[in-house]
């Protein structure tokens, strides 16, 4: 007579066989942040961000470059979009595979002496802030040449870097998934109370790393969140880089970014870039490309 395998042995064997011999493990593009529970959006979130318009804010800019302060204009454009997580581009059509994101296009224009700078950061962050930014790009154009950086969020952070400088020449980088300073800006707009604080490892902004020829890696940082009667003030201090970023936003929804400051060492001096809000409007700007539509630029103080 054959002996029957005990029931508990059968269960253990089945468990091990199923989980250890399954050859097709699902590869996730992005992993939720383990320390963060489900995030509840503000009750007015959808009414504000899904009204068919972008939020555009202009800022008076005082930009540090070459050991001096240069005057200019900055513009932040926040808008919701559907994003394809595999191709990591804006979706052309509705699909269950699409991920809802909040995109920030941040631009700066200023002149250093005879020649102008034009900078742009693009950050594509899931509305579900338990997931990190899917894609980030930075570009700089000035009379010496172009610089372009792009991060794609795959099993790790894949970064492609292109520049005309020998010391900053073309390369490909792979980084572990530390906090990205670039995604802090979109997180402020979605859920500022969940901003990371304390001693952290943070990858600084692509603008800072590129313009100052710093190594693309995470640096030790100390982040703090202060809430006053009317504002939220978020700061990140990088001791090794001698750099501090301070962002001020309204305490109440939609958490509009009112100003920011970035203090760095530039040619042996500690100097501070400052941006102060001029005007915020909501506009479907992508459809306003006629000569008559210049009126909104005037409203923003851009003309």
RAVEN-V296160 format. One record per pair of residues at least 12 apart in sequence whose C-alpha atoms are under 8 Angstrom apart, sorted by the first residue. I is the first residue (numbers start at 0). J is the second residue. D is the distance in Angstrom with one decimal. If there is no record, write none. Layout:
i->I j->J d->D
i->I j->J d->D
//
This chain:
i->26 j->154 d->7.8
i->27 j->153 d->7.8
i->27 j->154 d->7.1
i->28 j->84 d->7.2
i->28 j->85 d->7.3
i->28 j->152 d->6.6
i->28 j->153 d->4.7
i->28 j->154 d->5.8
i->29 j->130 d->6.3
i->29 j->131 d->7.0
i->29 j->133 d->7.6
i->29 j->152 d->6.8
i->29 j->153 d->6.6
i->29 j->154 d->7.1
i->30 j->130 d->6.1
i->30 j->131 d->7.8
i->31 j->129 d->4.8
i->31 j->130 d->4.7
i->31 j->131 d->7.6
i->32 j->129 d->4.9
i->32 j->130 d->6.2
i->32 j->131 d->7.8
i->33 j->129 d->7.9
i->35 j->129 d->6.2
i->36 j->129 d->7.7
i->37 j->129 d->7.5
i->38 j->127 d->7.0
i->38 j->128 d->7.4
i->38 j->129 d->7.7
i->38 j->190 d->7.8
i->40 j->189 d->6.9
i->40 j->190 d->7.0
i->41 j->189 d->8.0
i->41 j->190 d->8.0
i->41 j->252 d->7.4
i->43 j->252 d->7.9
i->44 j->253 d->7.7
i->47 j->253 d->7.8
i->48 j->78 d->7.0
i->48 j->79 d->6.4
i->49 j->79 d->6.9
i->51 j->283 d->6.6
i->52 j->78 d->7.1
i->52 j->281 d->5.8
i->52 j->282 d->4.9
i->52 j->283 d->4.5
i->52 j->284 d->7.6
i->53 j->76 d->6.7
i->53 j->77 d->5.8
i->53 j->78 d->4.6
i->53 j->79 d->7.6
i->53 j->281 d->5.5
i->53 j->282 d->5.3
i->53 j->283 d->5.9
i->53 j->284 d->7.2
i->54 j->76 d->5.7
i->54 j->77 d->5.2
i->54 j->78 d->6.4
i->54 j->279 d->7.0
i->54 j->280 d->5.9
i->54 j->281 d->4.5
i->54 j->282 d->6.5
i->55 j->74 d->7.0
i->55 j->75 d->5.8
i->55 j->76 d->4.6
i->55 j->77 d->6.6
i->55 j->279 d->5.6
i->55 j->280 d->5.4
i->55 j->281 d->6.1
i->55 j->282 d->7.2
i->56 j->74 d->5.6
i->56 j->75 d->5.3
i->56 j->76 d->6.6
i->56 j->276 d->7.0
i->56 j->277 d->7.3
i->56 j->278 d->5.6
i->56 j->279 d->4.2
i->56 j->280 d->6.5
i->56 j->299 d->7.3
i->57 j->72 d->7.1
i->57 j->73 d->5.9
i->57 j->74 d->4.5
i->57 j->75 d->6.6
i->57 j->276 d->5.9
i->57 j->277 d->5.3
i->57 j->278 d->5.5
i->57 j->279 d->6.6
i->57 j->299 d->5.9
i->57 j->300 d->7.3
i->57 j->301 d->7.7
i->58 j->72 d->5.8
i->58 j->73 d->5.0
i->58 j->74 d->6.1
i->58 j->258 d->7.8
i->58 j->274 d->5.6
i->58 j->275 d->5.1
i->58 j->276 d->4.3
i->58 j->277 d->5.0
i->58 j->278 d->7.3
i->59 j->71 d->6.5
i->59 j->72 d->5.1
i->59 j->73 d->6.5
i->59 j->274 d->5.5
i->59 j->275 d->5.3
i->59 j->276 d->6.4
i->59 j->277 d->6.4
i->60 j->72 d->4.9
i->60 j->73 d->5.9
i->60 j->107 d->8.0
i->60 j->272 d->7.5
i->60 j->273 d->5.9
i->60 j->274 d->4.5
i->60 j->275 d->6.8
i->61 j->272 d->5.4
i->61 j->273 d->5.1
i->61 j->274 d->6.4
i->62 j->109 d->7.4
i->62 j->271 d->7.6
i->62 j->272 d->4.6
i->62 j->273 d->6.6
i->63 j->265 d->7.5
i->63 j->270 d->6.6
i->63 j->271 d->6.4
i->63 j->272 d->5.2
i->64 j->111 d->7.5
i->64 j->265 d->7.1
i->65 j->265 d->6.4
i->65 j->266 d->6.5
i->66 j->265 d->4.8
i->66 j->266 d->5.0
i->66 j->267 d->7.5
i->66 j->268 d->6.6
i->66 j->270 d->7.5
i->67 j->265 d->7.9
i->67 j->270 d->7.7
i->68 j->270 d->7.8
i->68 j->272 d->7.4
i->69 j->109 d->6.6
i->69 j->110 d->6.6
i->69 j->111 d->6.4
i->70 j->109 d->6.0
i->70 j->110 d->7.2
i->71 j->107 d->7.3
i->71 j->108 d->5.5
i->71 j->109 d->4.2
i->71 j->110 d->7.1
i->72 j->107 d->5.9
i->72 j->108 d->5.5
i->72 j->109 d->6.7
i->72 j->301 d->7.7
i->73 j->105 d->7.3
i->73 j->106 d->5.5
i->73 j->107 d->4.3
i->73 j->108 d->6.4
i->73 j->274 d->7.3
i->74 j->105 d->5.8
i->74 j->106 d->5.2
i->74 j->107 d->6.6
i->75 j->103 d->6.8
i->75 j->104 d->5.9
i->75 j->105 d->4.5
i->75 j->106 d->6.5
i->76 j->102 d->7.9
i->76 j->103 d->5.6
i->76 j->104 d->5.1
i->76 j->105 d->6.3
i->77 j->101 d->6.8
i->77 j->102 d->5.6
i->77 j->103 d->4.6
i->77 j->104 d->6.6
i->78 j->101 d->5.7
i->78 j->102 d->5.4
i->78 j->103 d->6.8
i->79 j->99 d->7.1
i->79 j->100 d->5.6
i->79 j->101 d->4.5
i->79 j->102 d->6.0
i->80 j->99 d->5.9
i->80 j->100 d->5.5
i->80 j->101 d->6.5
i->80 j->102 d->7.0
i->81 j->93 d->7.6
i->81 j->97 d->5.6
i->81 j->98 d->5.6
i->81 j->99 d->4.7
i->81 j->100 d->6.2
i->82 j->97 d->5.3
i->82 j->98 d->5.1
i->82 j->99 d->6.2
i->82 j->100 d->6.6
i->83 j->96 d->6.8
i->83 j->97 d->5.0
i->83 j->98 d->6.3
i->84 j->96 d->7.7
i->84 j->97 d->6.9
i->84 j->98 d->6.7
i->84 j->133 d->7.1
i->87 j->133 d->6.9
i->87 j->134 d->6.8
i->87 j->151 d->7.5
i->98 j->125 d->6.8
i->99 j->125 d->5.9
i->99 j->126 d->5.9
i->100 j->123 d->6.3
i->100 j->124 d->5.2
i->100 j->125 d->4.1
i->100 j->126 d->5.0
i->101 j->123 d->6.2
i->101 j->124 d->5.4
i->101 j->125 d->6.2
i->101 j->126 d->6.0
i->101 j->185 d->6.8
i->102 j->121 d->7.1
i->102 j->122 d->5.6
i->102 j->123 d->4.6
i->102 j->124 d->6.2
i->102 j->185 d->7.4
i->103 j->120 d->7.7
i->103 j->121 d->5.6
i->103 j->122 d->5.2
i->103 j->123 d->6.7
i->103 j->184 d->8.0
i->103 j->185 d->6.8
i->104 j->119 d->6.9
i->104 j->120 d->5.7
i->104 j->121 d->4.6
i->104 j->122 d->6.7
i->105 j->119 d->5.5
i->105 j->120 d->5.1
i->105 j->121 d->6.4
i->106 j->118 d->5.5
i->106 j->119 d->4.4
i->106 j->120 d->6.5
i->107 j->119 d->6.5
i->114 j->141 d->7.0
i->114 j->142 d->6.3
i->115 j->141 d->5.8
i->115 j->142 d->7.1
i->116 j->139 d->7.1
i->116 j->140 d->5.9
i->116 j->141 d->4.8
i->116 j->142 d->7.8
i->117 j->139 d->5.8
i->117 j->140 d->5.2
i->117 j->141 d->6.5
i->118 j->137 d->7.5
i->118 j->138 d->5.9
i->118 j->139 d->4.6
i->118 j->140 d->6.5
i->118 j->206 d->7.9
i->119 j->137 d->5.7
i->119 j->138 d->5.4
i->119 j->139 d->6.7
i->120 j->135 d->7.4
i->120 j->136 d->5.8
i->120 j->137 d->4.5
i->120 j->138 d->6.7
i->120 j->205 d->7.8
i->120 j->206 d->7.4
i->121 j->135 d->5.6
i->121 j->136 d->5.2
i->121 j->137 d->6.4
i->122 j->134 d->6.2
i->122 j->135 d->4.6
i->122 j->136 d->6.7
i->122 j->181 d->6.7
i->122 j->182 d->6.6
i->122 j->185 d->7.9
i->123 j->135 d->6.3
i->124 j->182 d->6.7
i->124 j->185 d->6.7
i->126 j->189 d->7.1
i->128 j->186 d->6.7
i->128 j->189 d->7.8
i->131 j->152 d->8.0
i->131 j->182 d->7.5
i->132 j->152 d->7.1
i->132 j->182 d->6.1
i->133 j->151 d->6.2
i->133 j->152 d->5.0
i->134 j->149 d->7.4
i->134 j->150 d->5.5
i->134 j->151 d->4.8
i->134 j->152 d->6.1
i->135 j->149 d->5.7
i->135 j->150 d->5.0
i->135 j->151 d->6.9
i->135 j->181 d->7.7
i->136 j->148 d->5.5
i->136 j->149 d->4.2
i->136 j->150 d->6.2
i->136 j->205 d->7.8
i->137 j->149 d->6.5
i->137 j->205 d->6.3
i->137 j->206 d->6.6
i->144 j->162 d->7.9
i->144 j->163 d->6.2
i->145 j->162 d->6.2
i->145 j->163 d->6.5
i->146 j->160 d->7.8
i->146 j->161 d->5.7
i->146 j->162 d->4.4
i->146 j->163 d->6.8
i->146 j->209 d->7.7
i->147 j->160 d->6.0
i->147 j->161 d->5.2
i->147 j->162 d->6.5
i->148 j->160 d->4.5
i->148 j->161 d->6.3
i->148 j->205 d->7.5
i->155 j->173 d->6.8
i->155 j->174 d->6.2
i->155 j->175 d->5.5
i->155 j->176 d->6.0
i->156 j->173 d->5.6
i->156 j->174 d->5.0
i->156 j->175 d->6.1
i->156 j->176 d->6.2
i->157 j->171 d->7.5
i->157 j->172 d->6.0
i->157 j->173 d->4.8
i->157 j->174 d->6.6
i->158 j->171 d->5.8
i->158 j->172 d->4.9
i->158 j->173 d->6.2
i->158 j->174 d->7.9
i->159 j->171 d->4.7
i->159 j->172 d->6.4
i->160 j->172 d->7.9
i->166 j->212 d->7.5
i->167 j->209 d->7.9
i->167 j->212 d->6.3
i->172 j->215 d->7.9
i->174 j->216 d->6.9
i->177 j->200 d->6.2
i->177 j->201 d->5.9
i->177 j->202 d->6.6
i->177 j->217 d->6.7
i->178 j->200 d->6.6
i->178 j->201 d->4.8
i->178 j->202 d->6.1
i->178 j->217 d->8.0
i->179 j->201 d->5.8
i->179 j->202 d->4.9
i->179 j->203 d->6.5
i->179 j->204 d->7.4
i->180 j->201 d->6.4
i->180 j->202 d->5.9
i->180 j->203 d->5.1
i->180 j->204 d->5.3
i->181 j->203 d->7.4
i->181 j->204 d->5.4
i->181 j->205 d->7.4
i->187 j->248 d->7.9
i->187 j->254 d->6.9
i->188 j->253 d->6.5
i->188 j->254 d->5.5
i->188 j->255 d->7.0
i->191 j->231 d->8.0
i->191 j->254 d->7.9
i->194 j->224 d->7.6
i->195 j->222 d->7.0
i->195 j->223 d->7.9
i->196 j->221 d->7.1
i->196 j->222 d->4.6
i->196 j->223 d->5.1
i->196 j->224 d->6.8
i->197 j->221 d->5.4
i->197 j->222 d->5.2
i->197 j->223 d->6.4
i->198 j->219 d->7.1
i->198 j->220 d->5.8
i->198 j->221 d->4.6
i->198 j->222 d->6.6
i->199 j->219 d->5.9
i->199 j->220 d->5.2
i->199 j->221 d->6.1
i->199 j->222 d->7.3
i->200 j->217 d->5.5
i->200 j->218 d->5.4
i->200 j->219 d->4.8
i->200 j->220 d->5.9
i->201 j->217 d->4.9
i->201 j->218 d->5.5
i->201 j->219 d->6.5
i->201 j->220 d->6.3
i->202 j->215 d->7.4
i->202 j->216 d->5.8
i->202 j->217 d->4.1
i->202 j->218 d->6.2
i->203 j->217 d->7.1
i->203 j->218 d->7.4
i->218 j->237 d->7.0
i->218 j->239 d->7.7
i->219 j->237 d->6.2
i->219 j->238 d->7.3
i->219 j->239 d->7.5
i->220 j->235 d->6.4
i->220 j->236 d->5.4
i->220 j->237 d->4.6
i->220 j->238 d->6.8
i->221 j->235 d->5.6
i->221 j->236 d->5.2
i->221 j->237 d->6.7
i->222 j->234 d->5.5
i->222 j->235 d->4.4
i->222 j->236 d->6.4
i->223 j->235 d->6.7
i->226 j->250 d->7.3
i->227 j->250 d->7.7
i->228 j->250 d->7.6
i->229 j->249 d->6.1
i->229 j->250 d->5.2
i->229 j->251 d->7.5
i->230 j->247 d->6.5
i->230 j->248 d->5.6
i->230 j->249 d->4.5
i->230 j->250 d->4.4
i->230 j->251 d->7.8
i->231 j->247 d->5.7
i->231 j->248 d->5.1
i->231 j->249 d->5.9
i->231 j->250 d->5.2
i->232 j->245 d->6.9
i->232 j->246 d->5.7
i->232 j->247 d->4.5
i->232 j->248 d->6.5
i->233 j->245 d->5.7
i->233 j->246 d->5.2
i->233 j->247 d->6.5
i->234 j->246 d->6.4
i->240 j->263 d->7.9
i->241 j->263 d->6.1
i->241 j->264 d->6.5
i->242 j->261 d->7.1
i->242 j->262 d->5.5
i->242 j->263 d->4.6
i->242 j->264 d->7.1
i->243 j->260 d->8.0
i->243 j->261 d->5.6
i->243 j->262 d->5.2
i->243 j->263 d->6.8
i->244 j->259 d->7.4
i->244 j->260 d->5.8
i->244 j->261 d->4.5
i->244 j->262 d->6.6
i->245 j->259 d->5.5
i->245 j->260 d->5.2
i->245 j->261 d->6.5
i->246 j->258 d->6.2
i->246 j->259 d->4.4
i->246 j->260 d->6.6
i->247 j->259 d->6.0
i->256 j->276 d->7.9
i->257 j->275 d->6.4
i->257 j->276 d->5.3
i->258 j->273 d->7.5
i->258 j->274 d->5.3
i->258 j->275 d->4.6
i->258 j->276 d->5.9
i->259 j->273 d->6.0
i->259 j->274 d->5.4
i->259 j->275 d->7.0
i->260 j->272 d->5.5
i->260 j->273 d->4.6
i->260 j->274 d->6.6
i->261 j->273 d->6.7
i->277 j->299 d->6.9
i->277 j->300 d->7.0
i->278 j->298 d->7.5
i->278 j->299 d->5.4
i->278 j->300 d->7.5
i->279 j->299 d->7.1
i->280 j->299 d->7.6
//
